[in-house]
Amino acid sequence: MPGWRRNGAWFAAIVAVLAAAWTGGLIAFSRSIPGAVVDRTTPTDAIVVLTGGSNRVTTGLNLVTHGLAVRVLVSGVHRDVNIEQLLENGPDVEQDLRCCVDAGHGALDTAGNASESAAWMRRHGFRSLRLVTASYHMPRSLLEFRHAMPEAIVIPHPVFSDDVKIDDWWQWPGTASLIVGEYNKFLLSWVRQIASVAAGARNS
């Protein structure tokens, strides 16, 4: 077999293996997306809400009004949005929540959310949190948060949207595109963390 054919066959085999691995990972990732809130009652020191989707802030504020935590961080808030504006879309309760809510303006992505939240948690001496974000965003969020603060207990509290069809997601083009994109971001986060750990081991 000429060299170019042999090399082409090897290349095709490698591509096939990578494609199979990527597809298998995508299936596993889709199955890791929560379909319900598993733990609704365990109190934590804090609640962290990641902005970017409907009902997240309202859900986080409702949780603190029901006594599941003493303080809330809303991470990833636009710099022009203040606490009062966040509370405008919150639950209609008699309790003044301004004492219990912090707005984090420094995060630009999920890794930034995790870093911002870790610093906030350590500043307050908190050791456990309930993480509020969209269900499809939860696997990557947990990956980032557990890397940023391995000492903390993180309880997922997913929020669901009627526009995201988790069941039979491959039949819905919009949801399929969302989940594939989220899976690719998950892989990039995972690779980045492995590289970071490897670099730290070499420098130690």
MODELLER restraints for C-alpha pairs under 7 A, 6 or more apart:
rsr = mdl.restraints
at = mdl.atoms
rsr.add(forms.Gaussian(group=physical.xy_distance, feature=features.Distance(at['CA:26:A'], at['CA:183:A']), mean=6.43, stdev=0.5))
rsr.add(forms.Gaussian(group=physical.xy_distance, feature=features.Distance(at['CA:29:A'], at['CA:183:A']), mean=6.67, stdev=0.5))
rsr.add(forms.Gaussian(group=physical.xy_distance, feature=features.Distance(at['CA:32:A'], at['CA:139:A']), mean=6.78, stdev=0.5))
rsr.add(forms.Gaussian(group=physical.xy_distance, feature=features.Distance(at['CA:33:A'], at['CA:135:A']), mean=6.03, stdev=0.5))
rsr.add(forms.Gaussian(group=physical.xy_distance, feature=features.Distance(at['CA:33:A'], at['CA:136:A']), mean=5.61, stdev=0.5))
rsr.add(forms.Gaussian(group=physical.xy_distance, feature=features.Distance(at['CA:33:A'], at['CA:138:A']), mean=6.84, stdev=0.5))
rsr.add(forms.Gaussian(group=physical.xy_distance, feature=features.Distance(at['CA:33:A'], at['CA:139:A']), mean=6.40, stdev=0.5))
rsr.add(forms.Gaussian(group=physical.xy_distance, feature=features.Distance(at['CA:34:A'], at['CA:135:A']), mean=5.78, stdev=0.5))
rsr.add(forms.Gaussian(group=physical.xy_distance, feature=features.Distance(at['CA:37:A'], at['CA:157:A']), mean=5.63, stdev=0.5))
rsr.add(forms.Gaussian(group=physical.xy_distance, feature=features.Distance(at['CA:37:A'], at['CA:158:A']), mean=6.06, stdev=0.5))
rsr.add(forms.Gaussian(group=physical.xy_distance, feature=features.Distance(at['CA:42:A'], at['CA:68:A']), mean=6.93, stdev=0.5))
rsr.add(forms.Gaussian(group=physical.xy_distance, feature=features.Distance(at['CA:43:A'], at['CA:68:A']), mean=4.37, stdev=0.5))
rsr.add(forms.Gaussian(group=physical.xy_distance, feature=features.Distance(at['CA:43:A'], at['CA:69:A']), mean=5.87, stdev=0.5))
rsr.add(forms.Gaussian(group=physical.xy_distance, feature=features.Distance(at['CA:44:A'], at['CA:68:A']), mean=6.14, stdev=0.5))
rsr.add(forms.Gaussian(group=physical.xy_distance, feature=features.Distance(at['CA:44:A'], at['CA:69:A']), mean=5.21, stdev=0.5))
rsr.add(forms.Gaussian(group=physical.xy_distance, feature=features.Distance(at['CA:44:A'], at['CA:128:A']), mean=5.25, stdev=0.5))
rsr.add(forms.Gaussian(group=physical.xy_distance, feature=features.Distance(at['CA:44:A'], at['CA:129:A']), mean=5.22, stdev=0.5))
rsr.add(forms.Gaussian(group=physical.xy_distance, feature=features.Distance(at['CA:44:A'], at['CA:130:A']), mean=6.35, stdev=0.5))
rsr.add(forms.Gaussian(group=physical.xy_distance, feature=features.Distance(at['CA:45:A'], at['CA:69:A']), mean=5.18, stdev=0.5))
rsr.add(forms.Gaussian(group=physical.xy_distance, feature=features.Distance(at['CA:45:A'], at['CA:70:A']), mean=6.17, stdev=0.5))
rsr.add(forms.Gaussian(group=physical.xy_distance, feature=features.Distance(at['CA:45:A'], at['CA:126:A']), mean=5.65, stdev=0.5))
rsr.add(forms.Gaussian(group=physical.xy_distance, feature=features.Distance(at['CA:45:A'], at['CA:127:A']), mean=6.56, stdev=0.5))
rsr.add(forms.Gaussian(group=physical.xy_distance, feature=features.Distance(at['CA:45:A'], at['CA:128:A']), mean=5.28, stdev=0.5))
rsr.add(forms.Gaussian(group=physical.xy_distance, feature=features.Distance(at['CA:45:A'], at['CA:129:A']), mean=5.81, stdev=0.5))
rsr.add(forms.Gaussian(group=physical.xy_distance, feature=features.Distance(at['CA:46:A'], at['CA:69:A']), mean=5.00, stdev=0.5))
rsr.add(forms.Gaussian(group=physical.xy_distance, feature=features.Distance(at['CA:46:A'], at['CA:70:A']), mean=6.05, stdev=0.5))
rsr.add(forms.Gaussian(group=physical.xy_distance, feature=features.Distance(at['CA:46:A'], at['CA:71:A']), mean=5.13, stdev=0.5))
rsr.add(forms.Gaussian(group=physical.xy_distance, feature=features.Distance(at['CA:46:A'], at['CA:72:A']), mean=5.77, stdev=0.5))
rsr.add(forms.Gaussian(group=physical.xy_distance, feature=features.Distance(at['CA:46:A'], at['CA:126:A']), mean=6.93, stdev=0.5))
rsr.add(forms.Gaussian(group=physical.xy_distance, feature=features.Distance(at['CA:46:A'], at['CA:128:A']), mean=6.46, stdev=0.5))
rsr.add(forms.Gaussian(group=physical.xy_distance, feature=features.Distance(at['CA:46:A'], at['CA:129:A']), mean=4.64, stdev=0.5))
rsr.add(forms.Gaussian(group=physical.xy_distance, feature=features.Distance(at['CA:46:A'], at['CA:130:A']), mean=6.43, stdev=0.5))
rsr.add(forms.Gaussian(group=physical.xy_distance, feature=features.Distance(at['CA:47:A'], at['CA:60:A']), mean=6.59, stdev=0.5))
rsr.add(forms.Gaussian(group=physical.xy_distance, feature=features.Distance(at['CA:47:A'], at['CA:69:A']), mean=6.26, stdev=0.5))
rsr.add(forms.Gaussian(group=physical.xy_distance, feature=features.Distance(at['CA:47:A'], at['CA:71:A']), mean=6.38, stdev=0.5))
rsr.add(forms.Gaussian(group=physical.xy_distance, feature=features.Distance(at['CA:47:A'], at['CA:72:A']), mean=4.70, stdev=0.5))
rsr.add(forms.Gaussian(group=physical.xy_distance, feature=features.Distance(at['CA:47:A'], at['CA:73:A']), mean=6.33, stdev=0.5))
rsr.add(forms.Gaussian(group=physical.xy_distance, feature=features.Distance(at['CA:47:A'], at['CA:129:A']), mean=5.25, stdev=0.5))
rsr.add(forms.Gaussian(group=physical.xy_distance, feature=features.Distance(at['CA:47:A'], at['CA:130:A']), mean=4.73, stdev=0.5))
rsr.add(forms.Gaussian(group=physical.xy_distance, feature=features.Distance(at['CA:47:A'], at['CA:131:A']), mean=6.08, stdev=0.5))
rsr.add(forms.Gaussian(group=physical.xy_distance, feature=features.Distance(at['CA:48:A'], at['CA:72:A']), mean=5.75, stdev=0.5))
rsr.add(forms.Gaussian(group=physical.xy_distance, feature=features.Distance(at['CA:48:A'], at['CA:73:A']), mean=4.83, stdev=0.5))
rsr.add(forms.Gaussian(group=physical.xy_distance, feature=features.Distance(at['CA:48:A'], at['CA:74:A']), mean=5.92, stdev=0.5))
rsr.add(forms.Gaussian(group=physical.xy_distance, feature=features.Distance(at['CA:48:A'], at['CA:129:A']), mean=6.69, stdev=0.5))
rsr.add(forms.Gaussian(group=physical.xy_distance, feature=features.Distance(at['CA:48:A'], at['CA:130:A']), mean=6.22, stdev=0.5))
rsr.add(forms.Gaussian(group=physical.xy_distance, feature=features.Distance(at['CA:48:A'], at['CA:131:A']), mean=5.07, stdev=0.5))
rsr.add(forms.Gaussian(group=physical.xy_distance, feature=features.Distance(at['CA:48:A'], at['CA:132:A']), mean=6.08, stdev=0.5))
rsr.add(forms.Gaussian(group=physical.xy_distance, feature=features.Distance(at['CA:49:A'], at['CA:56:A']), mean=6.46, stdev=0.5))
rsr.add(forms.Gaussian(group=physical.xy_distance, feature=features.Distance(at['CA:49:A'], at['CA:57:A']), mean=6.28, stdev=0.5))
rsr.add(forms.Gaussian(group=physical.xy_distance, feature=features.Distance(at['CA:49:A'], at['CA:60:A']), mean=6.08, stdev=0.5))
rsr.add(forms.Gaussian(group=physical.xy_distance, feature=features.Distance(at['CA:49:A'], at['CA:73:A']), mean=6.18, stdev=0.5))
rsr.add(forms.Gaussian(group=physical.xy_distance, feature=features.Distance(at['CA:49:A'], at['CA:74:A']), mean=4.70, stdev=0.5))
rsr.add(forms.Gaussian(group=physical.xy_distance, feature=features.Distance(at['CA:49:A'], at['CA:75:A']), mean=6.06, stdev=0.5))
rsr.add(forms.Gaussian(group=physical.xy_distance, feature=features.Distance(at['CA:49:A'], at['CA:131:A']), mean=6.17, stdev=0.5))
rsr.add(forms.Gaussian(group=physical.xy_distance, feature=features.Distance(at['CA:49:A'], at['CA:132:A']), mean=4.71, stdev=0.5))
rsr.add(forms.Gaussian(group=physical.xy_distance, feature=features.Distance(at['CA:49:A'], at['CA:133:A']), mean=6.23, stdev=0.5))
rsr.add(forms.Gaussian(group=physical.xy_distance, feature=features.Distance(at['CA:50:A'], at['CA:74:A']), mean=6.03, stdev=0.5))
rsr.add(forms.Gaussian(group=physical.xy_distance, feature=features.Distance(at['CA:50:A'], at['CA:75:A']), mean=5.17, stdev=0.5))
rsr.add(forms.Gaussian(group=physical.xy_distance, feature=features.Distance(at['CA:50:A'], at['CA:76:A']), mean=6.37, stdev=0.5))
rsr.add(forms.Gaussian(group=physical.xy_distance, feature=features.Distance(at['CA:50:A'], at['CA:132:A']), mean=6.35, stdev=0.5))
rsr.add(forms.Gaussian(group=physical.xy_distance, feature=features.Distance(at['CA:50:A'], at['CA:133:A']), mean=5.47, stdev=0.5))
rsr.add(forms.Gaussian(group=physical.xy_distance, feature=features.Distance(at['CA:51:A'], at['CA:74:A']), mean=6.79, stdev=0.5))
rsr.add(forms.Gaussian(group=physical.xy_distance, feature=features.Distance(at['CA:51:A'], at['CA:75:A']), mean=6.29, stdev=0.5))
rsr.add(forms.Gaussian(group=physical.xy_distance, feature=features.Distance(at['CA:51:A'], at['CA:76:A']), mean=5.69, stdev=0.5))
rsr.add(forms.Gaussian(group=physical.xy_distance, feature=features.Distance(at['CA:51:A'], at['CA:77:A']), mean=6.50, stdev=0.5))
rsr.add(forms.Gaussian(group=physical.xy_distance, feature=features.Distance(at['CA:53:A'], at['CA:134:A']), mean=6.87, stdev=0.5))
rsr.add(forms.Gaussian(group=physical.xy_distance, feature=features.Distance(at['CA:56:A'], at['CA:132:A']), mean=6.39, stdev=0.5))
rsr.add(forms.Gaussian(group=physical.xy_distance, feature=features.Distance(at['CA:56:A'], at['CA:133:A']), mean=6.08, stdev=0.5))
rsr.add(forms.Gaussian(group=physical.xy_distance, feature=features.Distance(at['CA:56:A'], at['CA:159:A']), mean=6.44, stdev=0.5))
rsr.add(forms.Gaussian(group=physical.xy_distance, feature=features.Distance(at['CA:57:A'], at['CA:90:A']), mean=6.74, stdev=0.5))
rsr.add(forms.Gaussian(group=physical.xy_distance, feature=features.Distance(at['CA:58:A'], at['CA:89:A']), mean=6.69, stdev=0.5))
rsr.add(forms.Gaussian(group=physical.xy_distance, feature=features.Distance(at['CA:58:A'], at['CA:90:A']), mean=4.70, stdev=0.5))
rsr.add(forms.Gaussian(group=physical.xy_distance, feature=features.Distance(at['CA:58:A'], at['CA:91:A']), mean=6.04, stdev=0.5))
rsr.add(forms.Gaussian(group=physical.xy_distance, feature=features.Distance(at['CA:60:A'], at['CA:132:A']), mean=6.46, stdev=0.5))
rsr.add(forms.Gaussian(group=physical.xy_distance, feature=features.Distance(at['CA:61:A'], at['CA:90:A']), mean=6.37, stdev=0.5))
rsr.add(forms.Gaussian(group=physical.xy_distance, feature=features.Distance(at['CA:61:A'], at['CA:91:A']), mean=6.84, stdev=0.5))
rsr.add(forms.Gaussian(group=physical.xy_distance, feature=features.Distance(at['CA:62:A'], at['CA:91:A']), mean=6.29, stdev=0.5))
rsr.add(forms.Gaussian(group=physical.xy_distance, feature=features.Distance(at['CA:64:A'], at['CA:70:A']), mean=6.44, stdev=0.5))
rsr.add(forms.Gaussian(group=physical.xy_distance, feature=features.Distance(at['CA:64:A'], at['CA:71:A']), mean=6.93, stdev=0.5))
rsr.add(forms.Gaussian(group=physical.xy_distance, feature=features.Distance(at['CA:70:A'], at['CA:100:A']), mean=6.71, stdev=0.5))
rsr.add(forms.Gaussian(group=physical.xy_distance, feature=features.Distance(at['CA:71:A'], at['CA:100:A']), mean=4.71, stdev=0.5))
rsr.add(forms.Gaussian(group=physical.xy_distance, feature=features.Distance(at['CA:71:A'], at['CA:101:A']), mean=5.95, stdev=0.5))
rsr.add(forms.Gaussian(group=physical.xy_distance, feature=features.Distance(at['CA:72:A'], at['CA:100:A']), mean=6.12, stdev=0.5))
rsr.add(forms.Gaussian(group=physical.xy_distance, feature=features.Distance(at['CA:72:A'], at['CA:101:A']), mean=4.77, stdev=0.5))
rsr.add(forms.Gaussian(group=physical.xy_distance, feature=features.Distance(at['CA:72:A'], at['CA:102:A']), mean=6.15, stdev=0.5))
rsr.add(forms.Gaussian(group=physical.xy_distance, feature=features.Distance(at['CA:73:A'], at['CA:101:A']), mean=5.93, stdev=0.5))
rsr.add(forms.Gaussian(group=physical.xy_distance, feature=features.Distance(at['CA:73:A'], at['CA:102:A']), mean=4.79, stdev=0.5))
rsr.add(forms.Gaussian(group=physical.xy_distance, feature=features.Distance(at['CA:73:A'], at['CA:103:A']), mean=5.86, stdev=0.5))
rsr.add(forms.Gaussian(group=physical.xy_distance, feature=features.Distance(at['CA:73:A'], at['CA:104:A']), mean=6.72, stdev=0.5))
rsr.add(forms.Gaussian(group=physical.xy_distance, feature=features.Distance(at['CA:74:A'], at['CA:102:A']), mean=6.24, stdev=0.5))
rsr.add(forms.Gaussian(group=physical.xy_distance, feature=features.Distance(at['CA:74:A'], at['CA:103:A']), mean=4.97, stdev=0.5))
rsr.add(forms.Gaussian(group=physical.xy_distance, feature=features.Distance(at['CA:74:A'], at['CA:104:A']), mean=5.85, stdev=0.5))
rsr.add(forms.Gaussian(group=physical.xy_distance, feature=features.Distance(at['CA:75:A'], at['CA:103:A']), mean=6.20, stdev=0.5))
rsr.add(forms.Gaussian(group=physical.xy_distance, feature=features.Distance(at['CA:75:A'], at['CA:104:A']), mean=4.47, stdev=0.5))
rsr.add(forms.Gaussian(group=physical.xy_distance, feature=features.Distance(at['CA:75:A'], at['CA:105:A']), mean=6.69, stdev=0.5))
rsr.add(forms.Gaussian(group=physical.xy_distance, feature=features.Distance(at['CA:75:A'], at['CA:107:A']), mean=6.68, stdev=0.5))
rsr.add(forms.Gaussian(group=physical.xy_distance, feature=features.Distance(at['CA:75:A'], at['CA:113:A']), mean=5.79, stdev=0.5))
rsr.add(forms.Gaussian(group=physical.xy_distance, feature=features.Distance(at['CA:76:A'], at['CA:104:A']), mean=5.73, stdev=0.5))
rsr.add(forms.Gaussian(group=physical.xy_distance, feature=features.Distance(at['CA:76:A'], at['CA:105:A']), mean=5.46, stdev=0.5))
rsr.add(forms.Gaussian(group=physical.xy_distance, feature=features.Distance(at['CA:76:A'], at['CA:106:A']), mean=6.44, stdev=0.5))
rsr.add(forms.Gaussian(group=physical.xy_distance, feature=features.Distance(at['CA:76:A'], at['CA:107:A']), mean=4.76, stdev=0.5))
rsr.add(forms.Gaussian(group=physical.xy_distance, feature=features.Distance(at['CA:76:A'], at['CA:108:A']), mean=6.27, stdev=0.5))
rsr.add(forms.Gaussian(group=physical.xy_distance, feature=features.Distance(at['CA:76:A'], at['CA:113:A']), mean=6.31, stdev=0.5))
rsr.add(forms.Gaussian(group=physical.xy_distance, feature=features.Distance(at['CA:77:A'], at['CA:103:A']), mean=6.28, stdev=0.5))
rsr.add(forms.Gaussian(group=physical.xy_distance, feature=features.Distance(at['CA:77:A'], at['CA:104:A']), mean=5.75, stdev=0.5))
rsr.add(forms.Gaussian(group=physical.xy_distance, feature=features.Distance(at['CA:77:A'], at['CA:105:A']), mean=4.90, stdev=0.5))
rsr.add(forms.Gaussian(group=physical.xy_distance, feature=features.Distance(at['CA:78:A'], at['CA:105:A']), mean=5.92, stdev=0.5))
rsr.add(forms.Gaussian(group=physical.xy_distance, feature=features.Distance(at['CA:79:A'], at['CA:105:A']), mean=5.39, stdev=0.5))
rsr.add(forms.Gaussian(group=physical.xy_distance, feature=features.Distance(at['CA:83:A'], at['CA:98:A']), mean=6.84, stdev=0.5))
rsr.add(forms.Gaussian(group=physical.xy_distance, feature=features.Distance(at['CA:83:A'], at['CA:103:A']), mean=6.38, stdev=0.5))
rsr.add(forms.Gaussian(group=physical.xy_distance, feature=features.Distance(at['CA:106:A'], at['CA:116:A']), mean=6.89, stdev=0.5))
rsr.add(forms.Gaussian(group=physical.xy_distance, feature=features.Distance(at['CA:107:A'], at['CA:113:A']), mean=5.08, stdev=0.5))
rsr.add(forms.Gaussian(group=physical.xy_distance, feature=features.Distance(at['CA:107:A'], at['CA:116:A']), mean=6.47, stdev=0.5))
rsr.add(forms.Gaussian(group=physical.xy_distance, feature=features.Distance(at['CA:110:A'], at['CA:141:A']), mean=6.37, stdev=0.5))
rsr.add(forms.Gaussian(group=physical.xy_distance, feature=features.Distance(at['CA:111:A'], at['CA:144:A']), mean=5.73, stdev=0.5))
rsr.add(forms.Gaussian(group=physical.xy_distance, feature=features.Distance(at['CA:114:A'], at['CA:144:A']), mean=5.91, stdev=0.5))
rsr.add(forms.Gaussian(group=physical.xy_distance, feature=features.Distance(at['CA:114:A'], at['CA:145:A']), mean=4.89, stdev=0.5))
rsr.add(forms.Gaussian(group=physical.xy_distance, feature=features.Distance(at['CA:114:A'], at['CA:148:A']), mean=5.96, stdev=0.5))
rsr.add(forms.Gaussian(group=physical.xy_distance, feature=features.Distance(at['CA:115:A'], at['CA:148:A']), mean=5.99, stdev=0.5))
rsr.add(forms.Gaussian(group=physical.xy_distance, feature=features.Distance(at['CA:118:A'], at['CA:148:A']), mean=6.30, stdev=0.5))
rsr.add(forms.Gaussian(group=physical.xy_distance, feature=features.Distance(at['CA:118:A'], at['CA:149:A']), mean=5.82, stdev=0.5))
rsr.add(forms.Gaussian(group=physical.xy_distance, feature=features.Distance(at['CA:127:A'], at['CA:152:A']), mean=4.94, stdev=0.5))
rsr.add(forms.Gaussian(group=physical.xy_distance, feature=features.Distance(at['CA:127:A'], at['CA:153:A']), mean=6.44, stdev=0.5))
rsr.add(forms.Gaussian(group=physical.xy_distance, feature=features.Distance(at['CA:128:A'], at['CA:152:A']), mean=5.25, stdev=0.5))
rsr.add(forms.Gaussian(group=physical.xy_distance, feature=features.Distance(at['CA:128:A'], at['CA:153:A']), mean=4.46, stdev=0.5))
rsr.add(forms.Gaussian(group=physical.xy_distance, feature=features.Distance(at['CA:128:A'], at['CA:154:A']), mean=5.93, stdev=0.5))
rsr.add(forms.Gaussian(group=physical.xy_distance, feature=features.Distance(at['CA:129:A'], at['CA:153:A']), mean=6.28, stdev=0.5))
rsr.add(forms.Gaussian(group=physical.xy_distance, feature=features.Distance(at['CA:129:A'], at['CA:154:A']), mean=5.13, stdev=0.5))
rsr.add(forms.Gaussian(group=physical.xy_distance, feature=features.Distance(at['CA:129:A'], at['CA:155:A']), mean=6.25, stdev=0.5))
rsr.add(forms.Gaussian(group=physical.xy_distance, feature=features.Distance(at['CA:130:A'], at['CA:154:A']), mean=5.84, stdev=0.5))
rsr.add(forms.Gaussian(group=physical.xy_distance, feature=features.Distance(at['CA:130:A'], at['CA:155:A']), mean=4.65, stdev=0.5))
rsr.add(forms.Gaussian(group=physical.xy_distance, feature=features.Distance(at['CA:130:A'], at['CA:156:A']), mean=5.85, stdev=0.5))
rsr.add(forms.Gaussian(group=physical.xy_distance, feature=features.Distance(at['CA:130:A'], at['CA:157:A']), mean=6.34, stdev=0.5))
rsr.add(forms.Gaussian(group=physical.xy_distance, feature=features.Distance(at['CA:131:A'], at['CA:154:A']), mean=6.62, stdev=0.5))
rsr.add(forms.Gaussian(group=physical.xy_distance, feature=features.Distance(at['CA:131:A'], at['CA:155:A']), mean=6.02, stdev=0.5))
rsr.add(forms.Gaussian(group=physical.xy_distance, feature=features.Distance(at['CA:131:A'], at['CA:156:A']), mean=4.97, stdev=0.5))
rsr.add(forms.Gaussian(group=physical.xy_distance, feature=features.Distance(at['CA:131:A'], at['CA:157:A']), mean=5.54, stdev=0.5))
rsr.add(forms.Gaussian(group=physical.xy_distance, feature=features.Distance(at['CA:132:A'], at['CA:156:A']), mean=6.60, stdev=0.5))
rsr.add(forms.Gaussian(group=physical.xy_distance, feature=features.Distance(at['CA:132:A'], at['CA:157:A']), mean=4.92, stdev=0.5))
rsr.add(forms.Gaussian(group=physical.xy_distance, feature=features.Distance(at['CA:132:A'], at['CA:158:A']), mean=5.68, stdev=0.5))
rsr.add(forms.Gaussian(group=physical.xy_distance, feature=features.Distance(at['CA:132:A'], at['CA:159:A']), mean=6.80, stdev=0.5))
rsr.add(forms.Gaussian(group=physical.xy_distance, feature=features.Distance(at['CA:133:A'], at['CA:157:A']), mean=6.97, stdev=0.5))
rsr.add(forms.Gaussian(group=physical.xy_distance, feature=features.Distance(at['CA:133:A'], at['CA:158:A']), mean=5.39, stdev=0.5))
rsr.add(forms.Gaussian(group=physical.xy_distance, feature=features.Distance(at['CA:133:A'], at['CA:159:A']), mean=5.75, stdev=0.5))
rsr.add(forms.Gaussian(group=physical.xy_distance, feature=features.Distance(at['CA:134:A'], at['CA:158:A']), mean=5.33, stdev=0.5))
rsr.add(forms.Gaussian(group=physical.xy_distance, feature=features.Distance(at['CA:134:A'], at['CA:159:A']), mean=4.63, stdev=0.5))
rsr.add(forms.Gaussian(group=physical.xy_distance, feature=features.Distance(at['CA:134:A'], at['CA:160:A']), mean=6.00, stdev=0.5))
rsr.add(forms.Gaussian(group=physical.xy_distance, feature=features.Distance(at['CA:135:A'], at['CA:158:A']), mean=4.64, stdev=0.5))
rsr.add(forms.Gaussian(group=physical.xy_distance, feature=features.Distance(at['CA:135:A'], at['CA:159:A']), mean=5.57, stdev=0.5))
rsr.add(forms.Gaussian(group=physical.xy_distance, feature=features.Distance(at['CA:135:A'], at['CA:160:A']), mean=5.95, stdev=0.5))
rsr.add(forms.Gaussian(group=physical.xy_distance, feature=features.Distance(at['CA:136:A'], at['CA:179:A']), mean=6.78, stdev=0.5))
rsr.add(forms.Gaussian(group=physical.xy_distance, feature=features.Distance(at['CA:138:A'], at['CA:158:A']), mean=6.67, stdev=0.5))
rsr.add(forms.Gaussian(group=physical.xy_distance, feature=features.Distance(at['CA:140:A'], at['CA:186:A']), mean=5.24, stdev=0.5))
rsr.add(forms.Gaussian(group=physical.xy_distance, feature=features.Distance(at['CA:164:A'], at['CA:175:A']), mean=5.49, stdev=0.5))
rsr.add(forms.Gaussian(group=physical.xy_distance, feature=features.Distance(at['CA:165:A'], at['CA:172:A']), mean=6.98, stdev=0.5))
rsr.add(forms.Gaussian(group=physical.xy_distance, feature=features.Distance(at['CA:165:A'], at['CA:175:A']), mean=6.06, stdev=0.5))
rsr.add(forms.Gaussian(group=physical.xy_distance, feature=features.Distance(at['CA:169:A'], at['CA:175:A']), mean=5.85, stdev=0.5))
rsr.add(forms.Gaussian(group=physical.xy_distance, feature=features.Distance(at['CA:169:A'], at['CA:176:A']), mean=5.63, stdev=0.5))
rsr.add(forms.Gaussian(group=physical.xy_distance, feature=features.Distance(at['CA:170:A'], at['CA:176:A']), mean=5.12, stdev=0.5))
